[in-house]
Amino acid sequence: MGRAVTARVKLGLVADIPQGEGRSYHVDARNIAVFRTRDGRVFATQAKCPHRQGPLADGLLGSDSVVCPLHEKRFDLTSGCELGGGDCSLAVYKVHVDASELWVELP
């Protein structure tokens, strides 16, 4: 079996996302939400909640989770799994910070 090919795409500067908030990006026909926690970690997921298409970048950000602003479903930003026993899950993407630049890996 071959290894999956990924593309590394520059999103902008880390400083474009205030700590404790998320921002949406449109990259290669995908909508991605990027979150910067209060302790400076960065995560990326699909931009819309799979339940009712809520804008996740506008959700309430925790230390490693986000709550959808439409219906309060909570997702783990590392795995994409819904917390609390639900069956929804998010696509997650690897994020890199090089100096002050923010990059995401896409399959």
C-alpha positions as CSV (number, residue, x, y, z in Angstrom):
1,M,0.0,0.0,0.0
2,G,1.2,3.5,-0.8
3,R,1.4,6.4,1.5
4,A,-1.3,9.1,1.3
5,V,-0.1,12.2,-0.6
6,T,-0.6,15.4,1.3
7,A,-0.2,19.0,0.4
8,R,1.1,21.7,2.8
9,V,-0.8,25.0,2.3
10,K,0.1,28.3,3.9
11,L,-2.9,30.0,5.6
12,G,-1.3,33.2,6.8
13,L,0.1,34.4,10.1
14,V,-0.7,32.9,13.4
15,A,-1.3,36.4,14.8
16,D,-4.3,36.6,12.4
17,I,-6.1,34.3,14.9
18,P,-6.5,35.9,18.4
19,Q,-5.9,33.5,21.2
20,G,-9.1,31.8,22.3
21,E,-10.7,32.2,18.9
22,G,-11.2,30.5,15.6
23,R,-11.2,31.6,12.0
24,S,-12.5,30.1,8.8
25,Y,-10.4,29.6,5.6
26,H,-11.3,28.4,2.2
27,V,-8.5,26.1,0.9
28,D,-8.5,23.9,-2.2
29,A,-12.3,23.6,-2.3
30,R,-12.5,22.9,1.4
31,N,-13.7,25.1,4.2
32,I,-11.5,24.7,7.3
33,A,-11.8,26.2,10.8
34,V,-8.5,26.9,12.5
35,F,-8.5,27.5,16.3
36,R,-5.8,29.1,18.5
37,T,-6.3,28.2,22.2
38,R,-5.5,30.5,25.0
39,D,-2.3,28.6,25.6
40,G,-1.2,29.1,22.0
41,R,-1.9,25.6,20.5
42,V,-3.4,25.5,17.1
43,F,-5.9,23.0,15.7
44,A,-7.8,22.7,12.3
45,T,-11.1,20.9,11.5
46,Q,-13.8,21.1,8.9
47,A,-15.5,24.4,9.1
48,K,-19.1,23.3,9.5
49,C,-20.7,21.1,12.2
50,P,-21.8,17.8,10.6
51,H,-25.1,18.0,12.6
52,R,-26.6,21.2,11.4
53,Q,-23.8,22.9,9.5
54,G,-23.1,25.4,12.3
55,P,-20.0,27.6,11.8
56,L,-17.5,26.0,14.1
57,A,-15.0,28.9,14.0
58,D,-17.7,31.0,15.8
59,G,-18.1,28.3,18.5
60,L,-17.0,28.4,22.1
61,L,-13.3,27.3,22.3
62,G,-12.0,25.3,25.2
63,S,-8.5,24.1,25.9
64,D,-8.9,21.2,23.4
65,S,-12.5,21.3,22.3
66,V,-15.0,23.5,20.5
67,V,-18.8,23.8,21.1
68,C,-21.0,24.4,18.0
69,P,-22.8,27.8,18.3
70,L,-26.0,26.4,16.9
71,H,-26.8,23.4,19.1
72,E,-24.0,23.0,21.7
73,K,-22.5,19.8,20.4
74,R,-18.9,19.6,21.7
75,F,-16.0,18.2,19.7
76,D,-12.5,17.2,20.6
77,L,-10.1,19.2,18.4
78,T,-7.4,16.5,18.4
79,S,-9.6,13.6,17.2
80,G,-12.7,15.3,15.8
81,C,-14.9,13.0,17.9
82,E,-18.1,14.4,19.5
83,L,-17.8,14.5,23.2
84,G,-20.6,13.3,25.4
85,G,-21.5,10.1,23.5
86,G,-22.8,11.5,20.2
87,D,-22.1,9.9,16.8
88,C,-21.0,13.0,14.8
89,S,-17.3,13.5,14.1
90,L,-15.2,16.2,12.4
91,A,-12.5,15.9,9.8
92,V,-9.3,17.1,11.4
93,Y,-6.1,18.4,9.7
94,K,-2.5,18.7,10.8
95,V,-1.4,22.3,11.5
96,H,2.2,23.6,11.6
97,V,3.5,26.8,12.8
98,D,6.9,27.8,11.2
99,A,8.1,31.1,12.7
100,S,5.0,33.2,12.6
101,E,3.4,31.4,9.6
102,L,0.5,29.0,9.8
103,W,0.4,25.9,7.5
104,V,-2.2,23.1,7.2
105,E,-1.7,19.7,5.6
106,L,-4.5,18.5,3.3
107,P,-4.9,14.9,2.0
